[in-house]
Amino acid sequence: MISDDIDEVSSQIKSARLPPLGALRCFEAAARLESFSRAGDSLHLTHGAISRAVRSLEDDLGVALFERRARRVFLTDAGRKLHAATAEAFALIAAAANHVRRQGQPQPLRLSCEPTLLIRWLIPRLPGFTAAYPGVALQLVAGGGPVSFSAGLDLALRRNDHGPLPGTVSHFLFDETIGPVCAPARQADFFGADGLPTPTAPLLHTATRPDAWATWAQRQGVPVPKGPPQVFEHFYLSLQAASAGLGIAIGPRRLVTDDLATGLLVAPAGFLPDGSHYHLLSPRPITPATPEAAVLAWLRDLV
């Protein structure tokens, strides 16, 4: 006799067998970061451990998940399908675990934000959030690039230069606007009567957005200025150099709004939308009367 009681140990109707969860965790990190080495760093494992875990998963499933070319790996069609499922599953598990933790004892809501935006715009406005929502503890975390909510984050503030991961919900906040800025004392040296940079004005570039000057020029309808360039690693460095009088930097408006208000910088040409946007990302839809809803409302009030 064949039993159909799946609760019995001897049942011949078996539930679907999951692959090893540890191997799935290694695979998801490797697929998200497109590197076994970076996946190992993120999980505190060696490159070899990640490679063996992925290989064991491929053996278990009977299909290749990555194409290995020299030092790079690329997802196969099967790998992309599995990554979409694992990314969503781990994000849901992490979100549920964080929710349960907060029920057990008060836990701060962890909001990840790009470092320069965090330092120059968000942190100075944090007292306003505390005053408006005294019952919500908010912990700010510096971070950029693709978001993994399985790493203990609740929300993330990002520009839309990275595609959303499966299982991520995006909430529009504001358009990015940019413009050339410099120290007030150097405005007459660096800008003409038309409010545009002079041909000889030194241009300050940032490695994190190397096309910022070209984007501004295209939006402004003028040629890219040909002044002598100097490249900085991050926006906050190029903006600091601009305030020191070293040249003209492209300033995203929210990164320079306080410096403009205090007179540390000027923006003679104003600001133009560059075609990108900022969003608040969450692992699931934000429902009313939750800490996440408070953060979303606060951010939208700021703009």
ABEGO torsion letter per residue (X at the ends): XBBABAABAABABBBBBBBBAAAAAAAAAAAAAGBAAAAAAAAGBBAAAAAAAAAAAAAAAGBBABBBBEABBBBBAAAAAAAAAAAAAAAAAAAAAAAAAAAABBBBBBBBBBAAAAAAAAAAAAAAAAAABAABBBBBBBBBEBBBAAAGBABBBBBAABBBBBGBBBBBABBBBBBBBBBAAAAAAABBAAGBBBAABBBBBBAABAAAAAAAAAAAGBBBBABBBBBBABAAAAAAAAAAGAEBBBBBAAAAAAAAAAGABBBAAEBBBAGBBBBBBBABBBBBGBAAAAAAAAAAAAX
